[in-house]
Amino acid sequence: MGISRYLPGLRALFDGMARPPRTRPETNRVSVVRTTGAAAAVIAACMAPPAIAQDYPVRPIRMIVGVPPGGTTDILGRIVAAKLGERLGFQIVVDNRPGASGIIGIGLVVKSQPDGYTLMMSGGSITAIGSLYSNVPFDVARDLVPVAFIATTPFILVVHPTLPVNSISELISYAKSRPGALNYGASAPGTIQHLGGELLKRMTGISMVYVPYKGTGAVMPDLLGGRLQAAIENVMTMAPHIKSGALRGLGVTSATRSAVMPDLPTIAESGVPGFQAIGRFGVFAAAKTPSPIVQRLRTEIDGFMKEPELRARLLAQGAEPDTTRPDELREVLAREIGTWGKVIREAGLRVE
């Protein structure tokens, strides 16, 4: 927005200052000061936003990732940090701060200066924290601003080959004949992997014991070693083990089949119609971050997300590049919060 559109008004203000005083000098002096202040405010309003966007950034940026290294959120966070850093001309340092289903990492962002120098890559668990945990010291919808969603990913329900089931229907029959005997592992409470398992239990009437882990990387040793019977985890990390025969894939959690494993049916088409649980990954900043900075970040992210090479790289790993428009970001966030809040309430889940 240029200043030229305001010149006629400013000219009138300054012309008024030059006219002979009609009242006492003291009164006129106060009027001039106030008029000058109003003119300065108009000038500042015109010039400040472009200056903020033009000057940002002037130092390295920190990208908080609220999970341990190795999982999908971490992988996507590092991809985005590298690409965004190239476009902004400053390094973006990934800072893993796992704990309490992401509450520790989110808290760091919420408490940071809203200046665009502390960002966060988060997965779907960000939408469940407020419903799952008591006394969360922030409100995701109020205290964070969604900068851009990056990708969505389906999860895969897998079992160890020693478990005598080869399909979702066989798993349901097995679990119903042995209530509570089947365990499944997933990342920390409140992650979409965990909530996907709880949704499956409620939709099918089966009983499975949830075993929480700190992250996807922590699940793998017990799952591959057979100490864990089943798991719901990301297609990006599960696909290689399924292809090698180390694990058996039963179904994907998205509404449509995964491009990575197109022969694997969805859970919805395997006897649980309507089932869906997908991960949504995005970049967030502290609320009150200046709009020009948020827009600058969105523009740069949108720029590299359109690169064919990057899109092919994400698709090869099972991540669908997200096409959510900027004006839809808050609406999508609110919808996800409502969806998983309902699952949490109906399942009676609560972490004190």
C-alpha positions as a Markdown table, in Angstrom:
| # | Residue | x | y | z |
|---|---|---|---|---|
| 1 | Met | 0.0 | 0.0 | 0.0 |
| 2 | Gly | 1.7 | 3.3 | -1.2 |
| 3 | Ile | 1.5 | 6.6 | 0.6 |
| 4 | Ser | 0.4 | 8.5 | -2.5 |
| 5 | Arg | -3.3 | 7.8 | -1.8 |
| 6 | Tyr | -3.0 | 9.7 | 1.4 |
| 7 | Leu | -1.2 | 12.8 | 0.0 |
| 8 | Pro | -4.4 | 14.9 | -0.6 |
| 9 | Gly | -5.5 | 14.5 | 3.0 |
| 10 | Leu | -2.0 | 15.2 | 4.4 |
| 11 | Arg | -1.7 | 18.3 | 2.2 |
| 12 | Ala | -5.0 | 19.6 | 3.6 |
| 13 | Leu | -3.7 | 19.0 | 7.1 |
| 14 | Phe | -0.5 | 20.8 | 6.6 |
| 15 | Asp | -2.2 | 23.7 | 4.7 |
| 16 | Gly | -4.4 | 24.1 | 7.8 |
| 17 | Met | -1.4 | 24.4 | 10.0 |
| 18 | Ala | -0.1 | 27.3 | 7.8 |
| 19 | Arg | -3.2 | 29.5 | 8.2 |
| 20 | Pro | -3.2 | 32.4 | 10.6 |
| 21 | Pro | -4.4 | 31.5 | 14.1 |
| 22 | Arg | -8.0 | 32.3 | 14.9 |
| 23 | Thr | -7.7 | 31.7 | 18.6 |
| 24 | Arg | -5.2 | 32.2 | 21.3 |
| 25 | Pro | -1.7 | 31.0 | 20.5 |
| 26 | Glu | -1.7 | 28.4 | 23.2 |
| 27 | Thr | -4.9 | 26.8 | 21.8 |
| 28 | Asn | -3.5 | 26.9 | 18.3 |
| 29 | Arg | -0.2 | 25.3 | 19.5 |
| 30 | Val | -2.0 | 22.3 | 21.0 |
| 31 | Ser | -4.0 | 21.9 | 17.7 |
| 32 | Val | -0.9 | 21.9 | 15.7 |
| 33 | Val | 0.7 | 19.2 | 17.9 |
| 34 | Arg | -2.4 | 17.0 | 17.6 |
| 35 | Thr | -2.6 | 17.5 | 13.9 |
| 36 | Thr | 1.0 | 16.7 | 13.4 |
| 37 | Gly | 0.6 | 13.5 | 15.5 |
| 38 | Ala | -2.4 | 12.4 | 13.3 |
| 39 | Ala | -0.4 | 13.0 | 10.2 |
| 40 | Ala | 2.5 | 11.0 | 11.6 |
| 41 | Ala | 0.1 | 8.2 | 12.5 |
| 42 | Val | -1.1 | 8.0 | 8.9 |
| 43 | Ile | 2.4 | 7.9 | 7.6 |
| 44 | Ala | 3.4 | 5.2 | 10.0 |
| 45 | Ala | 0.4 | 3.1 | 9.1 |
| 46 | Cys | 1.4 | 3.4 | 5.4 |
| 47 | Met | 5.1 | 2.6 | 5.9 |
| 48 | Ala | 5.3 | 0.2 | 8.8 |
| 49 | Pro | 3.9 | -3.1 | 7.3 |
| 50 | Pro | 6.1 | -3.1 | 4.2 |
| 51 | Ala | 9.1 | -2.3 | 6.4 |
| 52 | Ile | 8.4 | -5.2 | 8.7 |
| 53 | Ala | 8.1 | -7.7 | 5.9 |
| 54 | Gln | 11.2 | -6.3 | 4.1 |
| 55 | Asp | 13.4 | -6.4 | 7.1 |
| 56 | Tyr | 12.4 | -9.9 | 8.2 |
| 57 | Pro | 14.4 | -12.0 | 8.9 |
| 58 | Val | 17.7 | -10.5 | 10.1 |
| 59 | Arg | 18.9 | -13.5 | 12.1 |
| 60 | Pro | 18.5 | -17.3 | 12.2 |
| 61 | Ile | 15.0 | -18.8 | 13.0 |
| 62 | Arg | 14.2 | -21.6 | 15.4 |
| 63 | Met | 11.8 | -24.4 | 14.3 |
| 64 | Ile | 10.4 | -26.2 | 17.4 |
| 65 | Val | 9.4 | -29.9 | 16.8 |
| 66 | Gly | 7.6 | -31.4 | 19.8 |
| 67 | Val | 8.6 | -35.0 | 19.1 |
| 68 | Pro | 11.9 | -36.9 | 19.1 |
| 69 | Pro | 14.0 | -37.1 | 16.0 |
| 70 | Gly | 13.0 | -39.7 | 13.4 |
| 71 | Gly | 9.3 | -39.5 | 13.2 |
| 72 | Thr | 7.1 | -38.0 | 10.4 |
| 73 | Thr | 6.8 | -34.6 | 12.1 |
| 74 | Asp | 10.5 | -34.4 | 12.5 |
| 75 | Ile | 11.2 | -35.4 | 8.9 |
| 76 | Leu | 8.8 | -32.9 | 7.5 |
| 77 | Gly | 10.1 | -30.2 | 9.9 |
| 78 | Arg | 13.6 | -30.7 | 8.6 |
| 79 | Ile | 12.5 | -30.6 | 5.0 |
| 80 | Val | 10.6 | -27.4 | 5.5 |
| 81 | Ala | 13.4 | -25.8 | 7.6 |
| 82 | Ala | 15.9 | -26.5 | 4.9 |
| 83 | Lys | 13.8 | -25.2 | 2.0 |
| 84 | Leu | 12.4 | -22.2 | 3.9 |
| 85 | Gly | 15.9 | -21.2 | 5.1 |
| 86 | Glu | 17.2 | -21.2 | 1.5 |
| 87 | Arg | 14.4 | -18.8 | 0.4 |
| 88 | Leu | 14.7 | -16.5 | 3.4 |
| 89 | Gly | 18.5 | -16.4 | 3.4 |
| 90 | Phe | 18.9 | -17.4 | 7.0 |
| 91 | Gln | 19.4 | -20.8 | 8.7 |
| 92 | Ile | 16.4 | -22.3 | 10.4 |
| 93 | Val | 17.5 | -24.5 | 13.3 |
| 94 | Val | 15.3 | -27.5 | 14.1 |
| 95 | Asp | 14.9 | -27.8 | 17.9 |
| 96 | Asn | 13.4 | -31.1 | 19.1 |
| 97 | Arg | 11.5 | -30.6 | 22.4 |
| 98 | Pro | 9.5 | -33.8 | 23.0 |
| 99 | Gly | 7.2 | -34.4 | 26.0 |
| 100 | Ala | 3.6 | -34.4 | 27.1 |
| 101 | Ser | 2.2 | -35.0 | 23.6 |
| 102 | Gly | 3.7 | -31.8 | 22.3 |
| 103 | Ile | 2.7 | -29.5 | 25.2 |
| 104 | Ile | 6.3 | -28.7 | 26.0 |
| 105 | Gly | 7.1 | -27.6 | 22.5 |
| 106 | Ile | 3.9 | -25.7 | 21.9 |
| 107 | Gly | 4.4 | -23.9 | 25.2 |
| 108 | Leu | 7.8 | -22.7 | 24.1 |
| 109 | Val | 6.2 | -21.2 | 20.9 |
| 110 | Val | 3.3 | -19.6 | 22.8 |
| 111 | Lys | 5.6 | -17.9 | 25.3 |
| 112 | Ser | 8.0 | -16.7 | 22.6 |
| 113 | Gln | 8.2 | -13.2 | 21.3 |
| 114 | Pro | 5.6 | -13.0 | 18.4 |
| 115 | Asp | 8.2 | -11.8 | 16.0 |
| 116 | Gly | 8.5 | -14.8 | 13.6 |
| 117 | Tyr | 11.8 | -16.1 | 14.9 |
| 118 | Thr | 10.2 | -19.0 | 16.7 |
| 119 | Leu | 8.1 | -21.3 | 14.6 |
| 120 | Met | 6.8 | -24.8 | 15.1 |
| 121 | Met | 6.2 | -27.8 | 12.9 |
| 122 | Ser | 3.3 | -29.8 | 14.4 |
| 123 | Gly | 1.3 | -32.9 | 13.6 |
| 124 | Gly | -2.4 | -33.6 | 14.2 |
| 125 | Ser | -2.0 | -34.0 | 18.0 |
| 126 | Ile | -2.1 | -30.2 | 18.3 |
| 127 | Thr | -5.9 | -30.4 | 17.8 |
| 128 | Ala | -6.4 | -32.9 | 20.6 |
| 129 | Ile | -4.4 | -31.6 | 23.5 |
| 130 | Gly | -7.0 | -29.2 | 24.9 |
| 131 | Ser | -9.6 | -32.0 | 25.1 |
| 132 | Leu | -7.2 | -34.7 | 26.4 |
| 133 | Tyr | -5.2 | -33.0 | 29.0 |
| 134 | Ser | -6.3 | -31.1 | 32.1 |
| 135 | Asn | -5.0 | -27.6 | 32.9 |
| 136 | Val | -3.3 | -27.0 | 29.5 |
| 137 | Pro | -1.7 | -23.6 | 30.0 |
| 138 | Phe | -2.7 | -22.3 | 26.5 |
| 139 | Asp | -5.4 | -22.5 | 23.9 |
| 140 | Val | -4.2 | -23.6 | 20.5 |
| 141 | Ala | -6.9 | -21.7 | 18.6 |
| 142 | Arg | -6.3 | -18.5 | 20.5 |
| 143 | Asp | -2.5 | -18.6 | 21.2 |
| 144 | Leu | -1.2 | -19.9 | 17.9 |
| 145 | Val | -1.6 | -18.7 | 14.3 |
| 146 | Pro | -1.5 | -21.3 | 11.5 |
| 147 | Val | 1.1 | -20.2 | 9.0 |
| 148 | Ala | 0.7 | -23.0 | 6.5 |
| 149 | Phe | -0.3 | -26.7 | 6.4 |
| 150 | Ile | 2.3 | -28.8 | 4.6 |
| 151 | Ala | 1.0 | -32.2 | 4.0 |
| 152 | Thr | -1.5 | -34.9 | 5.1 |
| 153 | Thr | -0.5 | -38.5 | 5.7 |
| 154 | Pro | -2.5 | -41.7 | 6.2 |
| 155 | Phe | -1.5 | -44.2 | 8.9 |
| 156 | Ile | -1.3 | -47.9 | 8.5 |
| 157 | Leu | -2.6 | -50.5 | 10.9 |
| 158 | Val | 0.2 | -53.1 | 11.0 |
| 159 | Val | 0.7 | -56.4 | 12.9 |
| 160 | His | 3.7 | -58.5 | 13.7 |
| 161 | Pro | 3.8 | -61.6 | 11.3 |
| 162 | Thr | 3.4 | -63.9 | 14.3 |
| 163 | Leu | -0.2 | -62.6 | 14.9 |
| 164 | Pro | -2.5 | -65.0 | 12.9 |
| 165 | Val | -4.5 | -62.3 | 11.1 |
| 166 | Asn | -4.3 | -61.1 | 7.5 |
| 167 | Ser | -7.0 | -58.5 | 7.2 |
| 168 | Ile | -9.0 | -56.0 | 9.2 |
| 169 | Ser | -12.0 | -58.3 | 9.5 |
| 170 | Glu | -9.8 | -61.1 | 10.8 |
| 171 | Leu | -8.2 | -58.7 | 13.3 |
| 172 | Ile | -11.7 | -57.7 | 14.5 |
| 173 | Ser | -12.7 | -61.3 | 14.9 |
| 174 | Tyr | -9.5 | -62.1 | 16.7 |
| 175 | Ala | -9.8 | -59.2 | 19.1 |
| 176 | Lys | -13.5 | -59.9 | 19.9 |
| 177 | Ser | -12.7 | -63.5 | 20.8 |
| 178 | Arg | -9.9 | -62.4 | 23.1 |
| 179 | Pro | -11.1 | -59.2 | 24.9 |
| 180 | Gly | -8.2 | -57.2 | 26.2 |
| 181 | Ala | -5.5 | -59.7 | 25.0 |
| 182 | Leu | -4.5 | -57.6 | 22.0 |
| 183 | Asn | -2.2 | -54.7 | 22.4 |
| 184 | Tyr | -1.4 | -51.9 | 20.0 |
| 185 | Gly | 1.3 | -49.3 | 20.1 |
| 186 | Ala | 1.2 | -45.7 | 19.0 |
| 187 | Ser | 2.9 | -42.4 | 19.7 |
| 188 | Ala | 2.1 | -40.4 | 22.8 |
| 189 | Pro | -1.5 | -39.9 | 24.0 |
| 190 | Gly | -3.5 | -37.5 | 21.9 |
| 191 | Thr | -1.6 | -38.2 | 18.6 |
| 192 | Ile | -3.8 | -39.2 | 15.7 |
| 193 | Gln | -2.3 | -42.7 | 15.8 |
| 194 | His | -3.6 | -43.1 | 19.3 |
| 195 | Leu | -7.0 | -41.5 | 18.6 |
| 196 | Gly | -7.3 | -43.6 | 15.4 |
| 197 | Gly | -7.0 | -46.7 | 17.5 |
| 198 | Glu | -9.6 | -45.5 | 20.0 |
| 199 | Leu | -11.9 | -44.6 | 17.1 |
| 200 | Leu | -11.5 | -48.1 | 15.6 |
| 201 | Lys | -12.3 | -49.7 | 19.0 |
| 202 | Arg | -15.5 | -47.6 | 19.3 |
| 203 | Met | -16.6 | -48.2 | 15.8 |
| 204 | Thr | -16.1 | -52.0 | 15.9 |
| 205 | Gly | -16.7 | -52.8 | 19.6 |
| 206 | Ile | -13.3 | -54.5 | 20.0 |
| 207 | Ser | -11.1 | -54.2 | 23.0 |
| 208 | Met | -7.4 | -53.5 | 22.6 |
| 209 | Val | -4.9 | -52.2 | 25.1 |
| 210 | Tyr | -3.1 | -49.0 | 24.1 |
| 211 | Val | 0.6 | -48.9 | 24.8 |
| 212 | Pro | 2.0 | -45.3 | 24.5 |
| 213 | Tyr | 5.5 | -44.5 | 23.2 |
| 214 | Lys | 7.4 | -41.2 | 23.0 |
| 215 | Gly | 7.4 | -41.3 | 19.2 |
| 216 | Thr | 7.4 | -43.4 | 16.1 |
| 217 | Gly | 11.1 | -44.2 | 16.5 |
| 218 | Ala | 10.5 | -45.6 | 19.9 |
| 219 | Val | 7.7 | -47.9 | 18.7 |
| 220 | Met | 9.8 | -49.7 | 16.1 |
| 221 | Pro | 12.1 | -51.9 | 18.3 |
| 222 | Asp | 9.2 | -53.5 | 20.2 |
| 223 | Leu | 7.1 | -53.8 | 17.1 |
| 224 | Leu | 9.8 | -55.4 | 14.9 |
| 225 | Gly | 10.9 | -57.6 | 17.8 |
| 226 | Gly | 7.4 | -59.0 | 18.3 |
| 227 | Arg | 7.0 | -57.6 | 21.8 |
| 228 | Leu | 4.2 | -55.4 | 20.4 |
| 229 | Gln | 1.4 | -57.2 | 18.5 |
| 230 | Ala | 0.0 | -54.3 | 16.5 |
| 231 | Ala | 0.6 | -50.6 | 15.8 |
| 232 | Ile | -0.9 | -47.6 | 14.0 |
| 233 | Glu | 1.8 | -45.6 | 12.5 |
| 234 | Asn | 2.7 | -43.4 | 9.6 |
| 235 | Val | 2.9 | -44.9 | 6.1 |
| 236 | Met | 6.2 | -43.1 | 5.6 |
| 237 | Thr | 7.9 | -45.3 | 8.2 |
| 238 | Met | 5.8 | -48.4 | 7.9 |
| 239 | Ala | 5.9 | -49.1 | 4.2 |
| 240 | Pro | 9.6 | -50.3 | 4.0 |
| 241 | His | 9.0 | -52.8 | 6.8 |
| 242 | Ile | 5.8 | -54.1 | 5.1 |
| 243 | Lys | 7.5 | -54.5 | 1.8 |
| 244 | Ser | 10.4 | -56.4 | 3.4 |
| 245 | Gly | 8.0 | -58.8 | 5.2 |
| 246 | Ala | 9.0 | -57.7 | 8.7 |
| 247 | Leu | 5.5 | -56.4 | 9.3 |
| 248 | Arg | 2.1 | -57.2 | 7.8 |
| 249 | Gly | -0.1 | -54.2 | 6.7 |
| 250 | Leu | -3.8 | -54.6 | 7.2 |
| 251 | Gly | -5.3 | -51.3 | 6.2 |
| 252 | Val | -4.7 | -47.6 | 5.8 |
| 253 | Thr | -6.6 | -45.1 | 7.8 |
| 254 | Ser | -7.4 | -42.5 | 5.1 |
| 255 | Ala | -10.6 | -42.4 | 3.1 |
| 256 | Thr | -8.7 | -43.4 | -0.1 |
| 257 | Arg | -5.8 | -45.8 | -0.7 |
| 258 | Ser | -2.2 | -44.6 | -0.3 |
| 259 | Ala | -0.2 | -44.0 | -3.4 |
| 260 | Val | 2.8 | -45.6 | -1.7 |
| 261 | Met | 0.9 | -48.9 | -1.2 |
| 262 | Pro | -2.1 | -48.9 | -3.6 |
| 263 | Asp | -2.8 | -52.6 | -3.1 |
| 264 | Leu | -3.4 | -52.1 | 0.6 |
| 265 | Pro | -7.2 | -51.5 | 1.3 |
| 266 | Thr | -8.5 | -48.8 | 3.5 |
| 267 | Ile | -10.0 | -49.7 | 6.9 |
| 268 | Ala | -13.2 | -48.1 | 5.7 |
| 269 | Glu | -13.5 | -50.5 | 2.7 |
| 270 | Ser | -12.5 | -53.4 | 4.9 |
| 271 | Gly | -15.7 | -53.5 | 7.0 |
| 272 | Val | -15.5 | -50.3 | 8.9 |
| 273 | Pro | -17.4 | -47.8 | 6.7 |
| 274 | Gly | -16.8 | -44.1 | 7.5 |
| 275 | Phe | -13.5 | -44.7 | 9.3 |
| 276 | Gln | -10.9 | -42.1 | 8.7 |
| 277 | Ala | -7.9 | -40.8 | 10.7 |
| 278 | Ile | -5.2 | -38.8 | 8.9 |
| 279 | Gly | -2.2 | -36.8 | 10.1 |
| 280 | Arg | -2.1 | -33.1 | 9.2 |
| 281 | Phe | 1.2 | -31.4 | 9.4 |
| 282 | Gly | 1.7 | -27.6 | 9.5 |
| 283 | Val | 3.8 | -24.7 | 10.5 |
| 284 | Phe | 2.6 | -22.4 | 13.3 |
| 285 | Ala | 3.7 | -19.2 | 15.0 |
| 286 | Ala | 2.8 | -17.4 | 18.2 |
| 287 | Ala | -0.4 | -15.4 | 18.1 |
| 288 | Lys | 0.0 | -11.7 | 17.4 |
| 289 | Thr | 2.9 | -12.3 | 15.1 |
| 290 | Pro | 2.7 | -9.3 | 12.7 |
| 291 | Ser | 0.6 | -10.1 | 9.6 |
| 292 | Pro | 3.3 | -9.1 | 7.1 |
| 293 | Ile | 5.7 | -11.6 | 8.6 |
| 294 | Val | 3.0 | -14.4 | 8.6 |
| 295 | Gln | 2.2 | -13.5 | 5.0 |
| 296 | Arg | 5.9 | -13.5 | 4.0 |
| 297 | Leu | 6.3 | -17.0 | 5.5 |
| 298 | Arg | 3.2 | -18.3 | 3.8 |
| 299 | Thr | 4.4 | -16.9 | 0.4 |
| 300 | Glu | 7.8 | -18.5 | 0.7 |
| 301 | Ile | 6.4 | -21.9 | 1.9 |
| 302 | Asp | 3.8 | -21.8 | -0.9 |
| 303 | Gly | 6.6 | -21.2 | -3.4 |
| 304 | Phe | 8.7 | -24.2 | -2.5 |
| 305 | Met | 5.7 | -26.5 | -2.0 |
| 306 | Lys | 4.9 | -26.0 | -5.7 |
| 307 | Glu | 8.3 | -27.4 | -6.7 |
| 308 | Pro | 7.7 | -30.6 | -8.6 |
| 309 | Glu | 10.8 | -32.2 | -7.2 |
| 310 | Leu | 9.6 | -31.6 | -3.6 |
| 311 | Arg | 6.1 | -32.7 | -4.2 |
| 312 | Ala | 7.4 | -35.9 | -5.8 |
| 313 | Arg | 9.7 | -36.5 | -2.8 |
| 314 | Leu | 6.7 | -36.1 | -0.4 |
| 315 | Leu | 4.4 | -38.3 | -2.4 |
| 316 | Ala | 7.1 | -41.0 | -2.6 |
| 317 | Gln | 7.1 | -41.1 | 1.2 |
| 318 | Gly | 3.3 | -41.2 | 1.5 |
| 319 | Ala | 2.7 | -37.6 | 2.3 |
| 320 | Glu | 0.1 | -35.7 | 0.2 |
| 321 | Pro | 1.1 | -32.0 | -0.2 |
| 322 | Asp | -1.7 | -30.0 | 1.5 |
| 323 | Thr | -3.6 | -27.5 | -0.7 |
| 324 | Thr | -5.5 | -25.7 | 2.0 |
| 325 | Arg | -5.8 | -22.0 | 1.2 |
| 326 | Pro | -4.6 | -19.4 | 3.7 |
| 327 | Asp | -8.1 | -18.2 | 4.5 |
| 328 | Glu | -9.2 | -21.8 | 5.4 |
| 329 | Leu | -6.4 | -22.4 | 7.9 |
| 330 | Arg | -8.3 | -21.4 | 11.0 |
| 331 | Glu | -11.4 | -23.1 | 9.8 |
| 332 | Val | -9.6 | -26.4 | 9.3 |
| 333 | Leu | -7.9 | -26.1 | 12.7 |
| 334 | Ala | -11.3 | -25.6 | 14.4 |
| 335 | Arg | -12.8 | -28.5 | 12.6 |
| 336 | Glu | -10.0 | -30.9 | 13.6 |
| 337 | Ile | -10.3 | -29.7 | 17.2 |
| 338 | Gly | -14.0 | -30.5 | 17.2 |
| 339 | Thr | -13.6 | -33.9 | 15.6 |
| 340 | Trp | -11.0 | -35.3 | 17.9 |
| 341 | Gly | -12.5 | -33.6 | 21.0 |
| 342 | Lys | -15.7 | -35.6 | 20.3 |
| 343 | Val | -13.7 | -38.9 | 20.1 |
| 344 | Ile | -11.9 | -38.1 | 23.3 |
| 345 | Arg | -15.1 | -37.3 | 25.2 |
| 346 | Glu | -17.0 | -40.4 | 23.9 |
| 347 | Ala | -14.1 | -42.7 | 24.7 |
| 348 | Gly | -13.7 | -41.2 | 28.2 |
| 349 | Leu | -10.1 | -40.4 | 27.6 |
| 350 | Arg | -8.4 | -37.9 | 30.0 |
| 351 | Val | -4.8 | -37.3 | 31.1 |
| 352 | Glu | -4.3 | -35.5 | 34.4 |
